[in-house]
Amino acid sequence: MTEPSGRAIFSFWLLPIVGLLALLLSSCINDPAEVAKLREQLSDKIEVAEGVQILYSDSAKIRVIVTAPRMLSYLEVADQRQEFPDGLHVTFLDELQDTSSTLIANWGVYRRRNNEITVRDSVVWQSVDLQRLETEELNWEEKTERIYTNKFVVLTQPDYVITGYGLEADQSFSNAKVLQVDGRIPINRPEQ
């Protein structure tokens, strides 16, 4: 029996390796549609942050704490905005750093150009003085310190539940007004 030569062993192992290498190199062709989809996901105009906590302060005191599972920061100069696609929880603090109210929504956006915040989808604002607002959309203009909506609202106060369309208030909700009242239901009915 003759032993195989070194050249035969080399050819025997080289053929499968060359075939595998040719197969791998031929599968490296990029599909333009897949490349476009990946480029869209990896945009340099959007920053993504997970587990977000944003603190807003005034005169060295924290006034607002925003927490969200995810924030998308759009960097385009024409429409810079921070979007909260998975919802957000906002805690408002008073001068003594105690919670004065909270706001929860399933979606929100802060537009830098006009300093306006819009929250949508199951919006609930609640204060420590037993006021509660439920609506599908709420807007806050930072410059005018005005809160408003034209959607259906349920405003619960210590003595009444007011339902209707539209709401205007200052940012502390001390002067909240339902624009088109549909109903006013007393909570504590007087004894007769």
C-alpha positions as CSV (number, residue, x, y, z in Angstrom):
1,M,0.0,0.0,0.0
2,T,1.4,3.4,-0.9
3,E,1.1,6.4,1.3
4,P,-0.6,9.4,-0.2
5,S,1.8,12.2,-1.1
6,G,1.7,15.5,0.7
7,R,0.4,17.1,-2.5
8,A,-2.7,14.8,-2.5
9,I,-3.5,15.5,1.2
10,F,-3.2,19.2,0.5
11,S,-5.6,19.0,-2.5
12,F,-8.0,16.8,-0.6
13,W,-8.4,19.5,2.2
14,L,-8.0,22.5,0.0
15,L,-11.0,21.7,-2.3
16,P,-13.7,21.9,0.5
17,I,-12.1,25.0,2.0
18,V,-12.0,26.8,-1.3
19,G,-15.6,25.7,-2.0
20,L,-16.8,27.0,1.4
21,L,-14.9,30.3,0.9
22,A,-16.5,30.7,-2.5
23,L,-19.9,30.1,-1.1
24,L,-19.4,32.6,1.8
25,L,-18.1,35.3,-0.6
26,S,-21.0,34.9,-3.0
27,S,-23.5,35.4,-0.1
28,C,-22.0,38.8,0.8
29,I,-24.0,40.6,-1.9
30,N,-26.0,43.4,-0.2
31,D,-29.7,43.7,-1.0
32,P,-30.4,47.4,-1.6
33,A,-33.8,47.2,0.2
34,E,-32.2,45.7,3.3
35,V,-29.5,48.3,3.2
36,A,-32.1,51.1,3.0
37,K,-34.1,49.6,5.9
38,L,-31.0,49.4,8.0
39,R,-30.0,52.9,7.1
40,E,-33.4,54.1,8.2
41,Q,-33.1,52.4,11.5
42,L,-29.6,53.8,12.1
43,S,-30.4,57.4,11.2
44,D,-27.9,60.0,12.4
45,K,-30.9,62.4,12.8
46,I,-32.5,60.3,15.6
47,E,-31.0,59.5,19.0
48,V,-32.6,56.8,21.1
49,A,-32.4,56.7,24.9
50,E,-33.8,53.9,27.1
51,G,-34.9,54.2,30.8
52,V,-35.0,58.0,30.6
53,Q,-35.3,60.4,33.6
54,I,-35.3,64.1,32.9
55,L,-35.1,66.7,35.6
56,Y,-36.3,70.3,35.0
57,S,-35.3,72.9,37.5
58,D,-36.0,76.5,38.2
59,S,-33.9,78.6,40.6
60,A,-31.8,75.6,41.5
61,K,-34.9,73.6,42.6
62,I,-36.2,70.6,40.7
63,R,-39.7,71.4,39.5
64,V,-40.5,68.5,37.1
65,I,-39.3,64.9,36.8
66,V,-40.1,63.1,33.6
67,T,-39.6,59.3,33.4
68,A,-40.1,57.2,30.3
69,P,-39.1,53.8,29.1
70,R,-37.8,55.2,25.8
71,M,-37.2,58.6,24.2
72,L,-36.5,59.4,20.6
73,S,-34.7,62.7,20.1
74,Y,-35.1,64.0,16.5
75,L,-32.2,66.3,15.6
76,E,-33.4,67.8,12.3
77,V,-33.2,71.6,12.7
78,A,-36.6,72.2,11.0
79,D,-38.4,69.9,13.6
80,Q,-36.3,69.2,16.7
81,R,-38.4,67.3,19.1
82,Q,-38.3,64.7,21.9
83,E,-40.8,61.9,21.4
84,F,-41.9,59.4,24.1
85,P,-43.5,56.6,22.0
86,D,-43.9,54.2,24.9
87,G,-45.5,56.6,27.3
88,L,-44.3,58.9,30.1
89,H,-44.8,59.7,33.8
90,V,-44.4,63.3,34.9
91,T,-44.1,64.4,38.5
92,F,-44.6,68.1,39.3
93,L,-43.0,69.5,42.5
94,D,-43.8,72.6,44.5
95,E,-41.4,75.1,46.1
96,L,-40.8,72.7,49.0
97,Q,-39.9,69.8,46.7
98,D,-43.2,68.0,47.5
99,T,-45.3,66.4,44.7
100,S,-48.1,68.8,43.7
101,S,-49.4,66.7,40.8
102,T,-48.7,63.9,38.4
103,L,-49.4,63.3,34.7
104,I,-49.4,59.9,32.9
105,A,-49.9,59.4,29.1
106,N,-49.2,56.6,26.7
107,W,-47.5,59.0,24.2
108,G,-45.9,62.4,24.3
109,V,-43.8,64.9,22.3
110,Y,-41.9,68.1,23.2
111,R,-41.3,70.4,20.2
112,R,-38.4,72.7,20.8
113,R,-39.2,75.1,18.1
114,N,-42.5,76.4,19.7
115,N,-41.8,75.1,23.3
116,E,-45.0,73.1,23.3
117,I,-45.7,69.7,24.8
118,T,-48.5,67.4,23.6
119,V,-49.5,64.2,25.4
120,R,-52.0,61.7,24.0
121,D,-53.7,58.4,24.6
122,S,-55.1,57.8,28.1
123,V,-53.9,61.1,29.6
124,V,-54.5,61.4,33.4
125,W,-53.4,64.4,35.4
126,Q,-54.0,64.3,39.2
127,S,-53.2,66.8,41.9
128,V,-52.7,66.3,45.6
129,D,-55.8,68.6,46.3
130,L,-58.0,65.9,44.8
131,Q,-58.4,67.2,41.3
132,R,-58.2,64.8,38.4
133,L,-58.4,65.3,34.6
134,E,-58.9,62.5,32.1
135,T,-58.7,63.1,28.4
136,E,-57.2,61.8,25.2
137,E,-55.0,64.8,24.4
138,L,-53.5,67.6,26.4
139,N,-51.3,70.5,25.3
140,W,-49.0,72.8,27.3
141,E,-47.5,76.0,25.9
142,E,-44.4,76.8,27.9
143,K,-44.2,80.5,27.0
144,T,-47.8,81.3,27.9
145,E,-48.0,78.7,30.7
146,R,-51.3,77.6,29.2
147,I,-52.8,74.1,29.2
148,Y,-55.5,73.3,26.8
149,T,-57.4,70.6,24.8
150,N,-60.4,70.5,22.5
151,K,-61.0,66.8,23.2
152,F,-63.6,65.2,25.6
153,V,-62.6,65.7,29.2
154,V,-63.7,64.4,32.6
155,L,-62.6,66.8,35.4
156,T,-63.1,65.5,38.9
157,Q,-63.0,68.1,41.7
158,P,-63.7,67.6,45.4
159,D,-67.4,68.4,45.0
160,Y,-68.2,67.8,41.3
161,V,-67.4,65.7,38.3
162,I,-67.6,67.9,35.2
163,T,-67.7,66.3,31.7
164,G,-67.5,68.2,28.4
165,Y,-65.4,69.2,25.5
166,G,-62.3,71.4,25.6
167,L,-60.4,72.7,28.6
168,E,-58.3,75.7,29.4
169,A,-56.1,76.1,32.5
170,D,-53.0,77.7,33.8
171,Q,-50.1,75.4,34.4
172,S,-50.9,74.9,38.1
173,F,-54.5,74.0,37.2
174,S,-55.8,76.5,39.7
175,N,-58.1,78.1,37.1
176,A,-59.2,75.0,35.1
177,K,-62.3,75.6,33.0
178,V,-64.2,73.1,30.8
179,L,-65.3,75.1,27.7
180,Q,-68.4,73.2,26.7
181,V,-69.9,71.5,29.7
182,D,-72.1,68.4,29.0
183,G,-72.7,67.4,32.6
184,R,-72.0,68.4,36.2
185,I,-72.5,65.7,38.8
186,P,-72.2,66.5,42.5
187,I,-70.1,64.1,44.5
188,N,-71.2,65.1,48.0
189,R,-74.9,65.6,47.8
190,P,-76.3,67.9,50.5
191,E,-78.6,66.2,53.1
192,Q,-82.3,67.1,52.8
